Amino acid sequence: MTGIRFDPVLVGADPAQGGLRLSFASPVRNARLMVADAQGRIVYQELINGSAHTMDLRGQLPGLYALTLHTAGGVQVQRVVVE
């Protein structure tokens, strides 16, 4: 699997699941994960824990999305493309 690294998270496609897989360098606790479409609408939101997480984006329209991760260490934003 290939992915995009934005410290300390690796974001990669998970085609078998129809979504994205996030891997964290250190386990996260009560991190808030949000995905917004190009118009800023939240299309996915979840509190996550652990060192990896897979999110299901099946059913989302193709386009550019912003993945935002709020952790105790700060906020990170990564652009992702849904095909």
Beta strands, then each sheet from edge to edge (+ up, - down):
strand 1: 3-6
strand 2: 9-14
strand 3: 19-36
strand 4: 42-56
strand 5: 63-71
strand 6: 74-82
sheet 1: 1+ 2- 3+ 4-
sheet 2: 1+ 2- 3+ 5- 6+
end
